Amino acid sequence: MFTGIIEEIGKVQTVTKNKLVIEAINVLENTKIGDSIAVNGICLTVTKIDKNKFEADISDETKSSTNISFLRHGTYVNLERAMGAYERFGGHIVSGHIDGIGKISSIKEFGNFYNFEIELSSKEAQYIIKKGSVTVNGISLTVAEIYNNIIKIAIVPHTFKNTTLQFLKVGEHVNIEVDVISKYVEKFLSMRDNRAGIDMEFLRENGF
């Protein structure tokens, strides 16, 4: 599990059909073979570590459902190690399993702050609510507005400077992971027959 709080910006060294090699420093501390690192929000397993770089295998499913096919030598990526059992929880629940690919439709600068607008498919947009959480390229962000399958996100200076948001341009594709809680609620509601006993009243009574 991850939190969406980026630890480091890494750089793609090599990307082939089934392997990714990334330059990094901070996320390699105490990391061992078999550990998980989120690369632009994609949960990947470390298969090799060599000084200031690590390797991970890429499955066909990962290539087809994420923006990993857009990565090239020199591309910057967001990195986060899996959350430790006794660490503070700074973002929101992030699984590292990408739900879809969004497209940057607008970037506006307001002093040191930025507003990003990202176009989603209806499949992801149905899980998004105003002031809810969404993961964009592995970054835990809060949705300021949503309209016509487009989400608007206000970016503070710290997040902009310490993630790959600073390198994104209009038209680029980003990995989207919706809040997993929304998917669980949908699952509960789909089972609201007499056996499940779960309906809107039940959810309200239990804090949803």
Beta strands, then each sheet from edge to edge (+ up, - down):
strand 1: 8-15
strand 2: 19-23
strand 3: 36-39
strand 4: 42-50
strand 5: 53-57
strand 6: 76-81
strand 7: 100-110
strand 8: 113-119
strand 9: 133-136
strand 10: 139-142
strand 11: 145-147
strand 12: 150-155
strand 13: 173-178
sheet 1: 1+ 2- 5+ 4- 3+ 6- 1+
sheet 2: 10+ 9- 13+ 7- 8+ 12- 11+
end
